[in-house]
Amino acid sequence: MSQASREPRRLVVFGVTGQLGQEFLDELDDTEWSISELVGVASSESAGTDFDFRGLDGDVTAEWPPLKGYDLVVICTRGVSALEIVRDALKAEVPCLDLTGALATQTEVPLLFAQNLEGEGASAVAVAPLLAMPSATALATSRILTALQTIGSVVRAQGTVLSSAATHGRKGVLALSQQSIALFNQTEEPLTGPAGQAVAFDVIPGGGVDVPRVRGELGRWLVEGTAVDFTNIQVPTFVGEGISLALEFAEPVDATALVSSLELGEGLIWIADGIGSRGLAPVEEDGPEPVGPTLRDAAGSGDVLVGRLEPDETREAGISWRLWLSFDPIRLSASHATRIAGVRLGLS
Ligand SMILES: NC(=O)c1ccc[n+]([C@@H]2O[C@H](COP(=O)([O-])OP(=O)(O)OC[C@H]3O[C@@H](n4cnc5c(N)ncnc54)[C@H](OP(=O)(O)O)[C@@H]3O)[C@@H](O)[C@H]2O)c1
């Protein structure tokens, strides 16, 4: 380990009390990086509360600290302009990693998919003043498309994204819980919550992830010749995200080659049909075994679970296939953010 990588680092995390902020701290916890100071910022609602990092309590502050002298600012906020934090970081000449999507369309800011963290990409990351991370939907899709590059050219990918309440932050999860209880008890009208309408026991077409953002992010990453689009649906689950992904290839590919490429793909776990990865037992002894991967199967994993390979029977054999992906968007994002932070800080 070099002298520079042994030097303790000082970090500021905005949004430390949120779902992503907490998960990012967990990921940092698992590294062996020497971190001498971690300032956790949240809204005035959380001022005076604590956050846990490596077994020690830190005070949550609602006062934005002077950023000069810190090694990295990480933005995991919601409901506050991330660009104001970015401006402060630029003024203080401290590198800033945005996880909110606020910088995703600014072409002068590197948008960091896995491929941009290697070779020349890593050298650029090491000096860039601002860094942007793609949404979890774009990250998951990019892993699939990267893996499939080994067997053929995907000319079109069309995804139907199923988003949980966690897409709307901690308050989204709380709203789903309160709405569900209210409906069960038939006590009061369901509360609206941050989704803008009640989500419990309902499915909202057009709800959930920000499709123009995902399309724009993948547009910056994809090579010419691949078209990608999504439709979004909010479903009444608490956590996780699923995508039913229809793929069209330039030339027919066979199922065995497709599965092999996905089995080898970085950050992917292929789940063969037949068993749920949670090991659920069939309801009837002789009945079919439950199949996955479900959103709960993926909870807590930084990988993308992929399965349910099906041919599109309306097309020429081998040209068009459907896949099902399930992942934990918060864990996936936190783990990728930690990887970016490691490259920026010269620690990995
Ligand atoms: N949820 C996901 O699946 C996911 C995945 C990847 C990226 N993201 C992005 O990550 C960001 C956070 O998402 P989340 O799900 O973690 O949201 P969240 O649970 O609602 O957390 C939001 C965080 O922002 C803080 N905050 C709000 N106003 C603030 C202010 N004025 N100053 C400082 N901090 C403030 C909140 O503090 P309080 O606790 O005091 O309110 C909280 O810590 C969003 O931009 C989201 O798009 C989310």
The ligand as an ORCA input file, in Angstrom:
! r2SCAN-3c Opt
* xyz 0 1
  N     -34.123      5.092     -3.438
  C     -33.422      4.590     -4.428
  O     -33.682      3.466     -4.920
  C     -32.255      5.358     -4.977
  C     -31.264      4.681     -5.708
  C     -30.201      5.433     -6.234
  C     -30.171      6.809     -6.065
  N     -31.166      7.430     -5.365
  C     -31.097      8.880     -5.225
  O     -30.515      9.137     -3.941
  C     -31.112     10.273     -3.348
  C     -31.621      9.899     -1.967
  O     -32.586      8.872     -2.089
  P     -33.138      8.137     -0.801
  O     -34.037      7.069     -1.303
  O     -32.009      7.798      0.112
  O     -34.022      9.332     -0.133
  P     -34.472      9.517      1.387
  O     -34.525      8.230      2.098
  O     -35.712     10.334      1.305
  O     -33.297     10.412      2.009
  C     -33.125     11.763      1.647
  C     -31.996     12.356      2.431
  O     -31.848     13.742      2.050
  C     -31.788     14.505      3.256
  N     -32.173     15.907      3.060
  C     -33.392     16.398      2.751
  N     -33.348     17.761      2.721
  C     -32.065     18.099      3.030
  C     -31.380     19.339      3.207
  N     -32.016     20.503      3.057
  N     -30.068     19.337      3.501
  C     -29.405     18.151      3.674
  N     -29.995     16.946      3.558
  C     -31.309     16.920      3.238
  C     -32.748     13.766      4.185
  O     -32.597     14.211      5.515
  P     -33.786     13.953      6.602
  O     -33.658     12.516      7.029
  O     -33.459     14.903      7.691
  O     -35.088     14.248      5.909
  C     -32.259     12.351      3.960
  O     -31.054     12.134      4.631
  C     -32.221     10.737     -4.301
  O     -31.738     11.819     -5.059
  C     -32.479      9.542     -5.181
  O     -32.873      9.924     -6.494
  C     -32.168      6.730     -4.780
*
